[in-house]
Amino acid sequence: MEAKKVVITVAVCFFIILLMLLPGYLRLRKMQESITHLSEENIRIKEQNRKLQEDIDKFKNDPSYRIGVAKEELKILDKNEVIYKMEKKN
């Protein structure tokens, strides 16, 4: 009978400790998932920044790149250039 009380007491203590630790464990897992997500986003943003820096360097150092951007983005033409707009016939 005494052994049964000890087992029940140990089980109850274990259950209480488990209940106390469970919220902390769940919070830890959520924070680990958040860290993983933020690390992946950080890698993506670093790659985007690298590409933007390449574009900036090209824009600063390559006149033909600047002309290409001006033509494409701003629709600027040279003196002898003409844009023809072609429509598809249905």
MODELLER restraints for C-alpha pairs under 7 A, 6 or more apart:
rsr = mdl.restraints
at = mdl.atoms
rsr.add(forms.Gaussian(group=physical.xy_distance, feature=features.Distance(at['CA:58:A'], at['CA:65:A']), mean=6.49, stdev=0.5))
rsr.add(forms.Gaussian(group=physical.xy_distance, feature=features.Distance(at['CA:59:A'], at['CA:65:A']), mean=6.08, stdev=0.5))
rsr.add(forms.Gaussian(group=physical.xy_distance, feature=features.Distance(at['CA:59:A'], at['CA:66:A']), mean=5.42, stdev=0.5))
rsr.add(forms.Gaussian(group=physical.xy_distance, feature=features.Distance(at['CA:70:A'], at['CA:76:A']), mean=5.84, stdev=0.5))
rsr.add(forms.Gaussian(group=physical.xy_distance, feature=features.Distance(at['CA:71:A'], at['CA:77:A']), mean=6.12, stdev=0.5))
